[in-house]
Amino acid sequence: MTSDSSPRYERPGKAADYAARSPRRQVAEAQLLEQLLSRLDCELGATLDVPCGGGRLAPQLRRHGAVWHGADRSRAMLEIAKDAEERLLQAAIEQLPVRDRCFDTVVCFRLLHHFPHPTQREIVGELVRVTKRFLIVSAFHPISLHHLERRVARALARTKPSRFATAPSTVDAWLAGTGFEPCGRARQGVLRDLWIGAWKRD
């Protein structure tokens, strides 16, 4: 299961600092998400954004027809997200307190890379449970310059990995037999490692 890192965001100012970090990177990530959403060419419907953080994806998702709902472990993050939308839920992603297939779309952005593959697979399984139509997740690609730099630095420092890369084909394999098929993918390029994919339930 996932480890609970939410307490660190409860320290005064920590959640606000995180929500406001690296505007340039946030613009690049929003552009990547926009590439994917434009390819889907459909209304997202009732959408769960988990973990939602400070709600930064809410305006973008609503432009694509989402009725936005945010979930996060951190109460401090949810306090920031109140400025974006009031449909909020404090919950752990590995055990969401909602019924099966209660959302048209589930978005999980910039989370999976924090966990090794067994935990990533558990998270994806829980997201599949609550998703009726679209599953959208991001991960770090194992074939990228950024990933290679991390591996070299880790080898030199003899430290354990803190980021775990996952190929799109790996997520495809996890979703085999669930009724979800790939329907869109976007990537920052081989220099960077972030990619995002969409799967639609058949």
N, C-alpha and C positions, 0 to 999 in steps of 0.2 A: 504494500500500500504506500501512498504518498506520505512524505513527512510534512508536518505542519509548519510552514515558514511564516504564517500570517502574524505571529506575535511581534516580529521585527517591525512590521508596519504600524504597530500601535504606539511605538515610541514617538514622542512629540515631533511633528514636522516630517517624519520619515515618509508617510504616505503621500503628502503633498510634494515632497522632493522627487519621489519616484514618478508621480503622475506628470511632473513637469520636465523630466529628464530629456536630454538630447532631442531638441525639436527637429533637427535635420534628419535624424534617423526615423523619427515618427512620421515625417512627411514621406520618406522613401517607403516605409512600411504601408502607409495609407495608399500610396500609388500601386503597390503590389496587390493589396487587397482589392483595389478598384479594378485592376486588370481581370482578376478572377470573377468578381461580381458582374462585370459587364459581359463576360462570356456566358454567364448563366442565363441572362436575359429573361428574368422572371421575378415575380414578387416573392419576397422571402417569407412573408406571413409572420406568425407568432415565433419570435426568435429569442433563443437563450444565448447570451454572451457570457461564457464562463472559462476562466475567471475574468470578470469584467473590469477589475481594477477601478480606476477613477471614471470609467464610462467613456473613454476616448473614442471607442468605435461606434457608439450609439448614433451620432448624427449621420455618419456614413452609411450604416446599415439601414437607418430609417429612409434614406434617399432611395434605397432599393426595395422599399415596400415592407420593411420589417416593423412589426410591433415589438419594440425592444423590451427584453427582460434581462436584468443583470444578476449574476450570482458570484459571490466571492467569499472566501473564508474570513477576510479581514474586515472588521467593522469599520476601521478607519478609512479604508478604501471605499466602502459603501457610503460613508458620509460624504466623500467627495463626489461620488456618482449621483448623489441626490440632485445635483445641479443638472444632470443629464436627463434623468427619468426616475419616476418614483416606483417602478415595478422592480423591486430589489429583493434579493433573498440571500441571507447569510448561510452558506452551505459549503461542504467539502465536495470537490468534484468527483471523488471516487465513490460517493454515496449520496446522490442528489435526492432530496426528499420530495420527489414529484412522481406522478404516475407514468407508466410506459407510453411512449409516443405522444406526449402531451404538447410538444413543440413542432412546428413545421420545419424549423431550421435550428441547428445548434452550431455555434461558432466557438472554437477553442484556439485562441491566437497567442503565440509566444509562451507556451507552457511545456509542451512535451519534452523539449530538449533538456529540461532540468532533471529528468528521471531516466533510469535505465530501461531497456526494452520491456522487461516483464511488467513494470509499473505502467509504462506507456500503453501497453496492450490492455491492461485493466481499465485505464481511463477511457480509451477508445470504446471498449465494450460498454461502459456505463453511458457514454454519449450516444451510442447506437440505441441503447434501451429507451432513451427519452426522446429520440428524434423520429419524426414521422416521414420527412421527405428529404431534406438536405443535411449533410454533415460537412462542415468546413473546418479544417485543422491546418495548423502550420507546424513545421519541424525544421531541423537543420540538416542540410544535405551532406552526406559523407564524402562526396566528390566535389571539393571546393578548396580554394587557396586558404580561406579563413580556417577551415577545419584542419588542413595540413599544418598551418602555423600553430594551432592549439596543440596538436599531437606532438610536434617537435618541442615546443616549450614545456609540455608536460613531461616528456621523456628526459629533457635536460634537467628539470627540477625534481624529477622522480616523485611526482605527485599523482594522486588519483584523479580521474576525470571528473569534472563538474558539469560538463555539457555532453549530451549523448546524441549523436547524429543518427538520423533515420531516413532511409531511402523511401521514395514514394512507393516502390514496389513492395516494401515491407508492410506499409499500411494497407496496400491492396490485399496482401496475403491475410492480414488480420481481419479484414472485412469480408473475406471469401465465405460464402454461405450465409451471409446476413441479409442478402437482398440488395446491398448497396453496390453500385457500379461507379467508376470514375467518370466525372462529367466536366472537369476543368482543372487546370493547373497553371501556376505562375511561379516564376523564380527570379531572384535578383541577379543571377548570373554566377559564373564559376568562381569569380573573385570572392563573393560573399556566399553565405551558406543558407540563408533563409528561403524556404519555399512554402507554398500554400496550395492546398488541394481541396477539391469539392467532390463529394460522392452523392449520388441520388439513389433513393430506394426504388427498386424496380416495381 
